[in-house]
Amino acid sequence: MFSLTYTPAYDPYHTTFRLLVLLTCAKDHTFTYRAARAADFFLCFPWALEGVRAPSNVEGFRKDRNGIVRNYPKSNYDHFPSARTVFERMEMIQATAVSALAGSKMIDPNALRTDTLVLVQNVLPKELRSSINEFRERKPDLVNFLALSFPKIGDLGKDGIFARSGLGEFSYDVV
């Protein structure tokens, strides 16, 4: 006996789409790779934001995070071993999506060398832009929070995204 399970978190095409959604809304259409990976995880599982420690340097973070957790509750099907385990399993899918975006020149391949994702806007087809806008209109609070407030946390160290979210290792970060 086996079970067939689908989650957008493990779908490289959906991951590519989610990254484009985040990049179109981000400041300067730019994300660090680390912040993009974490934001993508929370775009799939917004209720998991509950476990993110709010930084004091980002105004309104706690209030916005709590509102999102209320608006996107955990369903009966949202059970997994741990957020960190799922996040680690998503890494290969996310790397594949980023590689596809760079290969299609939707993100700047030169910026990617410094672990930075920079959207090249004039390359996006009209239909794709339309789909991105529809997604953003359905979840404006979540997308804006993850694209604008979340990256302000910073990437590295004991106050970085991985430390505050518990998604990854941060003790070896060079700060």
Helices and strands as residue ranges (DSSP letters): G 8-10, H 12-25, G 27-29, E 30-32, H 33-44, G 46-51, H 61-71, H 83-103, H 109-112, E 116-118, G 121-123, H 126-138, H 140-144, I 145-149, G 150-153, H 161-165
